[in-house]
């Protein structure tokens, strides 16, 4: 496993010479990043100094921004909240092809099924060669006691990696204001203060982004007693020319 402390030394140029690009190819078979914005967002996420927001158009690598850090961080279980079931299926299929354990949970997931998930995670964590696990949850699943208890279990065992909220294709629901799901996620953000959060969206609108920051209570943290500035927002317009050839 590469030492993540050195990821902040990776230059934006020379993609073929980058350790991070090598990891991208190892896990997702991409020789380098789609664009500089995607790359910079991943580097910032790996530093864990602050929560991170990423706005990228469709096809520009939003999903990789959180999947790559989740896969390569030391033995953890990460959570991805997705509001569209078809996107959950697509992302899980992609991960399973790369031998990453991924499961999905929702409001109908039973206590027995949660116990099975915990058992599977505990078993996989005992195998050194196994990649990290990623659990997908629908917004209604966030409201359940079983989900909260699972997060407590992961946090108490120091197994909780990242928490990502993928807002793609459901931005309008969030634009209307605070929902029950948004309130629940904001509550979780305050409960699990040591966990880094990632928010991805297709909507590059500062008003919308500020609204999301407020709803979720996104935050920065102090690093070596130095306060980190505002929650970073990585955004790229569709006509930006920083696209890198694959």
GISUL-V371611 format. One record per run of one state. SS is the DSSP state (helix for helix, strand for strand, loop for the rest). FROM is the first residue (numbers start at 0). TO is the last residue. Records with the same first field share a line. If there is no record, write none. Layout:
# GISUL-V371611
SS->FROM-TO, FROM-TO
This chain:
# GISUL-V371611
loop->0-2, 9-13, 17-17, 28-33, 47-48, 50-50, 55-60, 72-75, 82-83, 97-99, 105-109, 125-131, 137-137, 142-143, 156-158, 166-169, 175-178, 191-195, 201-204, 216-218, 220-220, 223-224, 227-230, 235-241, 243-245
helix->3-8, 14-16, 18-27, 35-46, 61-71, 84-96, 110-124, 138-141, 144-155, 170-174, 179-190, 205-215
strand->34-34, 49-49, 51-54, 76-81, 100-104, 132-136, 159-165, 196-200, 219-219, 221-222, 225-226, 231-234, 242-242
